[in-house]
Amino acid sequence: MTPETLIAYALVLPLAGAVLIGVFGKIADLREAVTLTTSGALLYIIISLTRLVLAGEQPELQVLDVVPDLSLSFKVEPLGMLFAIIASGLWIVNSIYSIGYMRGNNEPRQTPFYICFAVAISSTIGVAFAENLFTLFLCYEILTLSTYPLVTHKATKDAMKAGRLYLVLLMTTSMVLFLPAIIWTFGLTGTLSFTPGGILAGKADGLTVGILMGLYVFGIGKAAIMPVHFWLPAAMVAPTPVSALLHAVAVVKAGVFSILKIVIYIFGIDFLSTTNTTDWLLYIAAGTVLLSSLIAMTKDNLKARLAYSTISQLAYITVGALLASQLGVIGGGLQIAMHAVGKITLFMCAGAIYVAAHKTLVSELGGLGRVMPYTFTAFFIGSLSIIGLPPMGGAWSKWYLALGALEADQLFIIAVLMISSLLNVAYLMPITFNAFFGKPADGVEVGKIKEAPLACLIAIAITATGTVLLFFFPGTIFELLQLIKTR
């Protein structure tokens, strides 16, 4: 199988799976078998491509020329390869979890759920492998449209309201800010291709760079930098597997990945480090880290607390990009991977609590750890990774972000990282402590509660174990990040 064929299969296979899920939609076992088989096949293809990239290859696939100097084309480079590994690997885990959650909670419209999920993964792979800004923008928009039905899955008044906010905010930022930034970039350079070292050096002055970077950072609404973040907490009305997709696997990661890729291959970190006109964005990203953590502390709804935690953790990646240093890029790339595994663990635990105990508030979780020990042990492990404590994978990303701040001579970022970690402790650790050692809330009969369905527990165990393994065996991630050509 040629590298070009592998790229094509990676893009098309989830779409073929979506069609087959629709065909077998009335037979639950077959529908879910198709989901698992498709996700497994995609991971096999991604692993095959990873071997090529680690060997120094960067295969390309050109689909068509839209107009001169503007094509729909894909190229597998190390940063995109990392994102594709995360998306494809966690699709399998989330699919296993979804089977237990959707059945255990008797969710309606399960077939459309699995179909939209598959389409979203296909567009995510498109974002990861995009060779140019035009292709990235197209796949980015398909991702927005394919996840809208997932946000509105429950079809309640709150779900439809959240869906409207989700669609309007993400589409508006794309059309009003992101697209003009792309057009402006093309006008300045005559190309949209992602190029090592960037394409703007010698084509844009400092003020232009500052404005253009602002258009990208706020135009890529999925990155959830304040104040373009409201859609994310609102989308928590969706089923928990959707929340996991939004926060860990695809949507928000597509946003921060896009910013990181644009900084590396459109602006160029060497060029960006010579100007101070983007410092204002670094301050906004750092403010997002701290402010969203403070808001998380005030939220009694567990998923809302985790949502604001996600906004904070995503801003770490934007910070890593805006530091415009080699180590900052590595820290941002590590955070994409480490946060994905840690946060999906926390969201799946939240869903397991809802399925098993029908509890959504932090104040209602007292004593539940004694009857749901596997779930809350996993929550504890995921929390340690989000905080950034060893031996969890999240420790690596915060370490390299701090090194990146030193390299860029932005010492205040180190203080932001330290304060943020303390705030993470404040809003995450009491949850586990109260679950194991606290008294049950009034009216909660702990004795009647047991663990969530086995499929949920298997998925949670995989990702919780993954957070530990990523600390001891981060080699492939480091190798990919070190292969990124920044010059």
Secondary structure as a PSIPRED ss2 file (coil, helix, strand):
# PSIPRED VFORMAT (PSIPRED V4.0)

   1 M C   1.000  0.000  0.000
   2 T C   1.000  0.000  0.000
   3 P H   0.000  1.000  0.000
   4 E H   0.000  1.000  0.000
   5 T H   0.000  1.000  0.000
   6 L H   0.000  1.000  0.000
   7 I H   0.000  1.000  0.000
   8 A H   0.000  1.000  0.000
   9 Y H   0.000  1.000  0.000
  10 A H   0.000  1.000  0.000
  11 L H   0.000  1.000  0.000
  12 V H   0.000  1.000  0.000
  13 L H   0.000  1.000  0.000
  14 P H   0.000  1.000  0.000
  15 L H   0.000  1.000  0.000
  16 A H   0.000  1.000  0.000
  17 G H   0.000  1.000  0.000
  18 A H   0.000  1.000  0.000
  19 V H   0.000  1.000  0.000
  20 L H   0.000  1.000  0.000
  21 I H   0.000  1.000  0.000
  22 G H   0.000  1.000  0.000
  23 V H   0.000  1.000  0.000
  24 F C   1.000  0.000  0.000
  25 G C   1.000  0.000  0.000
  26 K C   1.000  0.000  0.000
  27 I C   1.000  0.000  0.000
  28 A H   0.000  1.000  0.000
  29 D H   0.000  1.000  0.000
  30 L H   0.000  1.000  0.000
  31 R H   0.000  1.000  0.000
  32 E H   0.000  1.000  0.000
  33 A H   0.000  1.000  0.000
  34 V H   0.000  1.000  0.000
  35 T H   0.000  1.000  0.000
  36 L H   0.000  1.000  0.000
  37 T H   0.000  1.000  0.000
  38 T H   0.000  1.000  0.000
  39 S H   0.000  1.000  0.000
  40 G H   0.000  1.000  0.000
  41 A H   0.000  1.000  0.000
  42 L H   0.000  1.000  0.000
  43 L H   0.000  1.000  0.000
  44 Y H   0.000  1.000  0.000
  45 I H   0.000  1.000  0.000
  46 I H   0.000  1.000  0.000
  47 I H   0.000  1.000  0.000
  48 S H   0.000  1.000  0.000
  49 L H   0.000  1.000  0.000
  50 T H   0.000  1.000  0.000
  51 R H   0.000  1.000  0.000
  52 L H   0.000  1.000  0.000
  53 V H   0.000  1.000  0.000
  54 L H   0.000  1.000  0.000
  55 A C   1.000  0.000  0.000
  56 G C   1.000  0.000  0.000
  57 E C   1.000  0.000  0.000
  58 Q C   1.000  0.000  0.000
  59 P C   1.000  0.000  0.000
  60 E E   0.000  0.000  1.000
  61 L E   0.000  0.000  1.000
  62 Q E   0.000  0.000  1.000
  63 V E   0.000  0.000  1.000
  64 L E   0.000  0.000  1.000
  65 D E   0.000  0.000  1.000
  66 V E   0.000  0.000  1.000
  67 V E   0.000  0.000  1.000
  68 P C   1.000  0.000  0.000
  69 D C   1.000  0.000  0.000
  70 L E   0.000  0.000  1.000
  71 S E   0.000  0.000  1.000
  72 L E   0.000  0.000  1.000
  73 S E   0.000  0.000  1.000
  74 F E   0.000  0.000  1.000
  75 K E   0.000  0.000  1.000
  76 V C   1.000  0.000  0.000
  77 E C   1.000  0.000  0.000
  78 P H   0.000  1.000  0.000
  79 L H   0.000  1.000  0.000
  80 G H   0.000  1.000  0.000
  81 M H   0.000  1.000  0.000
  82 L H   0.000  1.000  0.000
  83 F H   0.000  1.000  0.000
  84 A H   0.000  1.000  0.000
  85 I H   0.000  1.000  0.000
  86 I H   0.000  1.000  0.000
  87 A H   0.000  1.000  0.000
  88 S H   0.000  1.000  0.000
  89 G H   0.000  1.000  0.000
  90 L H   0.000  1.000  0.000
  91 W H   0.000  1.000  0.000
  92 I H   0.000  1.000  0.000
  93 V H   0.000  1.000  0.000
  94 N H   0.000  1.000  0.000
  95 S H   0.000  1.000  0.000
  96 I H   0.000  1.000  0.000
  97 Y H   0.000  1.000  0.000
  98 S H   0.000  1.000  0.000
  99 I H   0.000  1.000  0.000
 100 G H   0.000  1.000  0.000
 101 Y H   0.000  1.000  0.000
 102 M H   0.000  1.000  0.000
 103 R H   0.000  1.000  0.000
 104 G H   0.000  1.000  0.000
 105 N C   1.000  0.000  0.000
 106 N C   1.000  0.000  0.000
 107 E C   1.000  0.000  0.000
 108 P C   1.000  0.000  0.000
 109 R C   1.000  0.000  0.000
 110 Q H   0.000  1.000  0.000
 111 T H   0.000  1.000  0.000
 112 P H   0.000  1.000  0.000
 113 F H   0.000  1.000  0.000
 114 Y H   0.000  1.000  0.000
 115 I H   0.000  1.000  0.000
 116 C H   0.000  1.000  0.000
 117 F H   0.000  1.000  0.000
 118 A H   0.000  1.000  0.000
 119 V H   0.000  1.000  0.000
 120 A H   0.000  1.000  0.000
 121 I H   0.000  1.000  0.000
 122 S H   0.000  1.000  0.000
 123 S H   0.000  1.000  0.000
 124 T H   0.000  1.000  0.000
 125 I H   0.000  1.000  0.000
 126 G H   0.000  1.000  0.000
 127 V H   0.000  1.000  0.000
 128 A H   0.000  1.000  0.000
 129 F H   0.000  1.000  0.000
 130 A E   0.000  0.000  1.000
 131 E C   1.000  0.000  0.000
 132 N E   0.000  0.000  1.000
 133 L H   0.000  1.000  0.000
 134 F H   0.000  1.000  0.000
 135 T H   0.000  1.000  0.000
 136 L H   0.000  1.000  0.000
 137 F H   0.000  1.000  0.000
 138 L H   0.000  1.000  0.000
 139 C H   0.000  1.000  0.000
 140 Y H   0.000  1.000  0.000
 141 E H   0.000  1.000  0.000
 142 I H   0.000  1.000  0.000
 143 L H   0.000  1.000  0.000
 144 T H   0.000  1.000  0.000
 145 L H   0.000  1.000  0.000
 146 S H   0.000  1.000  0.000
 147 T H   0.000  1.000  0.000
 148 Y H   0.000  1.000  0.000
 149 P H   0.000  1.000  0.000
 150 L H   0.000  1.000  0.000
 151 V H   0.000  1.000  0.000
 152 T C   1.000  0.000  0.000
 153 H C   1.000  0.000  0.000
 154 K C   1.000  0.000  0.000
 155 A C   1.000  0.000  0.000
 156 T C   1.000  0.000  0.000
 157 K H   0.000  1.000  0.000
 158 D H   0.000  1.000  0.000
 159 A H   0.000  1.000  0.000
 160 M H   0.000  1.000  0.000
 161 K H   0.000  1.000  0.000
 162 A H   0.000  1.000  0.000
 163 G H   0.000  1.000  0.000
 164 R H   0.000  1.000  0.000
 165 L H   0.000  1.000  0.000
 166 Y H   0.000  1.000  0.000
 167 L H   0.000  1.000  0.000
 168 V H   0.000  1.000  0.000
 169 L H   0.000  1.000  0.000
 170 L H   0.000  1.000  0.000
 171 M H   0.000  1.000  0.000
 172 T H   0.000  1.000  0.000
 173 T H   0.000  1.000  0.000
 174 S H   0.000  1.000  0.000
 175 M H   0.000  1.000  0.000
 176 V H   0.000  1.000  0.000
 177 L H   0.000  1.000  0.000
 178 F H   0.000  1.000  0.000
 179 L H   0.000  1.000  0.000
 180 P H   0.000  1.000  0.000
 181 A H   0.000  1.000  0.000
 182 I H   0.000  1.000  0.000
 183 I H   0.000  1.000  0.000
 184 W H   0.000  1.000  0.000
 185 T H   0.000  1.000  0.000
 186 F H   0.000  1.000  0.000
 187 G H   0.000  1.000  0.000
 188 L H   0.000  1.000  0.000
 189 T H   0.000  1.000  0.000
 190 G C   1.000  0.000  0.000
 191 T C   1.000  0.000  0.000
 192 L C   1.000  0.000  0.000
 193 S E   0.000  0.000  1.000
 194 F C   1.000  0.000  0.000
 195 T C   1.000  0.000  0.000
 196 P C   1.000  0.000  0.000
 197 G C   1.000  0.000  0.000
 198 G C   1.000  0.000  0.000
 199 I C   1.000  0.000  0.000
 200 L C   1.000  0.000  0.000
 201 A C   1.000  0.000  0.000
 202 G C   1.000  0.000  0.000
 203 K C   1.000  0.000  0.000
 204 A C   1.000  0.000  0.000
 205 D C   1.000  0.000  0.000
 206 G H   0.000  1.000  0.000
 207 L H   0.000  1.000  0.000
 208 T H   0.000  1.000  0.000
 209 V H   0.000  1.000  0.000
 210 G H   0.000  1.000  0.000
 211 I H   0.000  1.000  0.000
 212 L H   0.000  1.000  0.000
 213 M H   0.000  1.000  0.000
 214 G H   0.000  1.000  0.000
 215 L H   0.000  1.000  0.000
 216 Y H   0.000  1.000  0.000
 217 V H   0.000  1.000  0.000
 218 F H   0.000  1.000  0.000
 219 G H   0.000  1.000  0.000
 220 I C   1.000  0.000  0.000
 221 G H   0.000  1.000  0.000
 222 K H   0.000  1.000  0.000
 223 A H   0.000  1.000  0.000
 224 A C   1.000  0.000  0.000
 225 I C   1.000  0.000  0.000
 226 M C   1.000  0.000  0.000
 227 P C   1.000  0.000  0.000
 228 V C   1.000  0.000  0.000
 229 H C   1.000  0.000  0.000
 230 F C   1.000  0.000  0.000
 231 W H   0.000  1.000  0.000
 232 L H   0.000  1.000  0.000
 233 P H   0.000  1.000  0.000
 234 A H   0.000  1.000  0.000
 235 A H   0.000  1.000  0.000
 236 M H   0.000  1.000  0.000
 237 V H   0.000  1.000  0.000
 238 A C   1.000  0.000  0.000
 239 P C   1.000  0.000  0.000
 240 T H   0.000  1.000  0.000
 241 P H   0.000  1.000  0.000
 242 V H   0.000  1.000  0.000
 243 S H   0.000  1.000  0.000
 244 A H   0.000  1.000  0.000
 245 L H   0.000  1.000  0.000
 246 L H   0.000  1.000  0.000
 247 H H   0.000  1.000  0.000
 248 A H   0.000  1.000  0.000
 249 V H   0.000  1.000  0.000
 250 A C   1.000  0.000  0.000
 251 V H   0.000  1.000  0.000
 252 V H   0.000  1.000  0.000
 253 K H   0.000  1.000  0.000
 254 A H   0.000  1.000  0.000
 255 G H   0.000  1.000  0.000
 256 V H   0.000  1.000  0.000
 257 F H   0.000  1.000  0.000
 258 S H   0.000  1.000  0.000
 259 I H   0.000  1.000  0.000
 260 L H   0.000  1.000  0.000
 261 K H   0.000  1.000  0.000
 262 I H   0.000  1.000  0.000
 263 V H   0.000  1.000  0.000
 264 I H   0.000  1.000  0.000
 265 Y H   0.000  1.000  0.000
 266 I H   0.000  1.000  0.000
 267 F H   0.000  1.000  0.000
 268 G C   1.000  0.000  0.000
 269 I H   0.000  1.000  0.000
 270 D H   0.000  1.000  0.000
 271 F H   0.000  1.000  0.000
 272 L H   0.000  1.000  0.000
 273 S C   1.000  0.000  0.000
 274 T C   1.000  0.000  0.000
 275 T C   1.000  0.000  0.000
 276 N C   1.000  0.000  0.000
 277 T C   1.000  0.000  0.000
 278 T C   1.000  0.000  0.000
 279 D H   0.000  1.000  0.000
 280 W H   0.000  1.000  0.000
 281 L H   0.000  1.000  0.000
 282 L H   0.000  1.000  0.000
 283 Y H   0.000  1.000  0.000
 284 I H   0.000  1.000  0.000
 285 A H   0.000  1.000  0.000
 286 A H   0.000  1.000  0.000
 287 G H   0.000  1.000  0.000
 288 T H   0.000  1.000  0.000
 289 V H   0.000  1.000  0.000
 290 L H   0.000  1.000  0.000
 291 L H   0.000  1.000  0.000
 292 S H   0.000  1.000  0.000
 293 S H   0.000  1.000  0.000
 294 L H   0.000  1.000  0.000
 295 I H   0.000  1.000  0.000
 296 A H   0.000  1.000  0.000
 297 M H   0.000  1.000  0.000
 298 T H   0.000  1.000  0.000
 299 K C   1.000  0.000  0.000
 300 D C   1.000  0.000  0.000
 301 N E   0.000  0.000  1.000
 302 L H   0.000  1.000  0.000
 303 K H   0.000  1.000  0.000
 304 A H   0.000  1.000  0.000
 305 R H   0.000  1.000  0.000
 306 L H   0.000  1.000  0.000
 307 A H   0.000  1.000  0.000
 308 Y H   0.000  1.000  0.000
 309 S H   0.000  1.000  0.000
 310 T H   0.000  1.000  0.000
 311 I H   0.000  1.000  0.000
 312 S H   0.000  1.000  0.000
 313 Q H   0.000  1.000  0.000
 314 L H   0.000  1.000  0.000
 315 A H   0.000  1.000  0.000
 316 Y H   0.000  1.000  0.000
 317 I H   0.000  1.000  0.000
 318 T H   0.000  1.000  0.000
 319 V H   0.000  1.000  0.000
 320 G H   0.000  1.000  0.000
 321 A H   0.000  1.000  0.000
 322 L H   0.000  1.000  0.000
 323 L C   1.000  0.000  0.000
 324 A C   1.000  0.000  0.000
 325 S C   1.000  0.000  0.000
 326 Q H   0.000  1.000  0.000
 327 L H   0.000  1.000  0.000
 328 G H   0.000  1.000  0.000
 329 V H   0.000  1.000  0.000
 330 I H   0.000  1.000  0.000
 331 G H   0.000  1.000  0.000
 332 G H   0.000  1.000  0.000
 333 G H   0.000  1.000  0.000
 334 L H   0.000  1.000  0.000
 335 Q H   0.000  1.000  0.000
 336 I H   0.000  1.000  0.000
 337 A H   0.000  1.000  0.000
 338 M H   0.000  1.000  0.000
 339 H H   0.000  1.000  0.000
 340 A H   0.000  1.000  0.000
 341 V H   0.000  1.000  0.000
 342 G H   0.000  1.000  0.000
 343 K H   0.000  1.000  0.000
 344 I H   0.000  1.000  0.000
 345 T H   0.000  1.000  0.000
 346 L H   0.000  1.000  0.000
 347 F H   0.000  1.000  0.000
 348 M H   0.000  1.000  0.000
 349 C H   0.000  1.000  0.000
 350 A H   0.000  1.000  0.000
 351 G H   0.000  1.000  0.000
 352 A H   0.000  1.000  0.000
 353 I H   0.000  1.000  0.000
 354 Y H   0.000  1.000  0.000
 355 V H   0.000  1.000  0.000
 356 A H   0.000  1.000  0.000
 357 A H   0.000  1.000  0.000
 358 H C   1.000  0.000  0.000
 359 K C   1.000  0.000  0.000
 360 T C   1.000  0.000  0.000
 361 L E   0.000  0.000  1.000
 362 V H   0.000  1.000  0.000
 363 S H   0.000  1.000  0.000
 364 E H   0.000  1.000  0.000
 365 L C   1.000  0.000  0.000
 366 G C   1.000  0.000  0.000
 367 G C   1.000  0.000  0.000
 368 L H   0.000  1.000  0.000
 369 G H   0.000  1.000  0.000
 370 R H   0.000  1.000  0.000
 371 V C   1.000  0.000  0.000
 372 M C   1.000  0.000  0.000
 373 P H   0.000  1.000  0.000
 374 Y H   0.000  1.000  0.000
 375 T H   0.000  1.000  0.000
 376 F H   0.000  1.000  0.000
 377 T H   0.000  1.000  0.000
 378 A H   0.000  1.000  0.000
 379 F H   0.000  1.000  0.000
 380 F H   0.000  1.000  0.000
 381 I H   0.000  1.000  0.000
 382 G H   0.000  1.000  0.000
 383 S H   0.000  1.000  0.000
 384 L H   0.000  1.000  0.000
 385 S H   0.000  1.000  0.000
 386 I H   0.000  1.000  0.000
 387 I H   0.000  1.000  0.000
 388 G C   1.000  0.000  0.000
 389 L C   1.000  0.000  0.000
 390 P C   1.000  0.000  0.000
 391 P C   1.000  0.000  0.000
 392 M C   1.000  0.000  0.000
 393 G C   1.000  0.000  0.000
 394 G H   0.000  1.000  0.000
 395 A H   0.000  1.000  0.000
 396 W H   0.000  1.000  0.000
 397 S H   0.000  1.000  0.000
 398 K H   0.000  1.000  0.000
 399 W H   0.000  1.000  0.000
 400 Y H   0.000  1.000  0.000
 401 L H   0.000  1.000  0.000
 402 A H   0.000  1.000  0.000
 403 L H   0.000  1.000  0.000
 404 G H   0.000  1.000  0.000
 405 A H   0.000  1.000  0.000
 406 L H   0.000  1.000  0.000
 407 E H   0.000  1.000  0.000
 408 A C   1.000  0.000  0.000
 409 D C   1.000  0.000  0.000
 410 Q C   1.000  0.000  0.000
 411 L H   0.000  1.000  0.000
 412 F H   0.000  1.000  0.000
 413 I H   0.000  1.000  0.000
 414 I H   0.000  1.000  0.000
 415 A H   0.000  1.000  0.000
 416 V H   0.000  1.000  0.000
 417 L H   0.000  1.000  0.000
 418 M H   0.000  1.000  0.000
 419 I H   0.000  1.000  0.000
 420 S H   0.000  1.000  0.000
 421 S H   0.000  1.000  0.000
 422 L H   0.000  1.000  0.000
 423 L H   0.000  1.000  0.000
 424 N H   0.000  1.000  0.000
 425 V H   0.000  1.000  0.000
 426 A H   0.000  1.000  0.000
 427 Y H   0.000  1.000  0.000
 428 L H   0.000  1.000  0.000
 429 M H   0.000  1.000  0.000
 430 P H   0.000  1.000  0.000
 431 I H   0.000  1.000  0.000
 432 T H   0.000  1.000  0.000
 433 F H   0.000  1.000  0.000
 434 N H   0.000  1.000  0.000
 435 A H   0.000  1.000  0.000
 436 F H   0.000  1.000  0.000
 437 F H   0.000  1.000  0.000
 438 G C   1.000  0.000  0.000
 439 K C   1.000  0.000  0.000
 440 P C   1.000  0.000  0.000
 441 A C   1.000  0.000  0.000
 442 D C   1.000  0.000  0.000
 443 G C   1.000  0.000  0.000
 444 V C   1.000  0.000  0.000
 445 E C   1.000  0.000  0.000
 446 V H   0.000  1.000  0.000
 447 G H   0.000  1.000  0.000
 448 K H   0.000  1.000  0.000
 449 I C   1.000  0.000  0.000
 450 K C   1.000  0.000  0.000
 451 E C   1.000  0.000  0.000
 452 A C   1.000  0.000  0.000
 453 P C   1.000  0.000  0.000
 454 L H   0.000  1.000  0.000
 455 A H   0.000  1.000  0.000
 456 C H   0.000  1.000  0.000
 457 L H   0.000  1.000  0.000
 458 I H   0.000  1.000  0.000
 459 A H   0.000  1.000  0.000
 460 I H   0.000  1.000  0.000
 461 A H   0.000  1.000  0.000
 462 I H   0.000  1.000  0.000
 463 T H   0.000  1.000  0.000
 464 A H   0.000  1.000  0.000
 465 T H   0.000  1.000  0.000
 466 G H   0.000  1.000  0.000
 467 T H   0.000  1.000  0.000
 468 V H   0.000  1.000  0.000
 469 L H   0.000  1.000  0.000
 470 L H   0.000  1.000  0.000
 471 F H   0.000  1.000  0.000
 472 F H   0.000  1.000  0.000
 473 F C   1.000  0.000  0.000
 474 P C   1.000  0.000  0.000
 475 G H   0.000  1.000  0.000
 476 T H   0.000  1.000  0.000
 477 I H   0.000  1.000  0.000
 478 F H   0.000  1.000  0.000
 479 E H   0.000  1.000  0.000
 480 L H   0.000  1.000  0.000
 481 L H   0.000  1.000  0.000
 482 Q H   0.000  1.000  0.000
 483 L C   1.000  0.000  0.000
 484 I C   1.000  0.000  0.000
 485 K C   1.000  0.000  0.000
 486 T C   1.000  0.000  0.000
 487 R C   1.000  0.000  0.000
